[in-house]
Amino acid sequence: MNILKRISSNEILAFFDSEHPIKADPVGFNGNKWARNILEQADSDFYGLWHYVELEASEIFDIALPYHNGEGGGDILIDEKGLTVSQAVQKIKNIFDYGKRNPVCWEKISYWQTREFSPIFLSTAPVNAERQKLLSPSMGSLFHLDGLHRLIGWGMVGRFDPGIYGKKGKLAAYLAGKI
């Protein structure tokens, strides 16, 4: 991990708000509002300590992801115990018709597969929020706050693979917590 700079809570939330409009998606789920609440909880849990960092591929594959059900469908992609990015990518690749049964989630994953990297939001420990607090701190050193569909989408098409990752820049993250 390359620490680029320390960053304030106000800068984090301003960036999030500029990139993530608060509105309901086609199934009425307001994911951006939910994610902003998670960022506010992380800010509280980690006393406003944030950094802007650049991640290595091995770190990305090991990011702990919280519970996630297929939006617009009924499949549980990630159960309450969580999965790493690597595990979630392998799982979704092995679900034959995930996209048909979970169209909103799949649309988000597919959308990001060909898009440039954009900063994700992480923490150094699980935050005290409904899904994240179920993750065991022993899962790793980086925990997802926002960017699940991007991480899975990019992972599915090999964007983090050796020989590919880093050639067009590395993935940046806003990281809450002590490094």
Buried (B, 14 or more C-beta within 10 A) or exposed (E): BEEEEEBEBEBBBEBBEEEBEEEEBEEEEEBBEBBBEBBBBBBEBBEBBBBBBBBBBEBBBBBBBBBBBBBBBEBEBBEEEBBBBBBBBEBBEEEEEBBEBBBBBBBBBBEBBEEEBEBBBBBBBBBEBEBBEBBEEEBBBBBBBBBBBBBBBBBBBEBBEEEEBEEEEBBBBBBBBEE
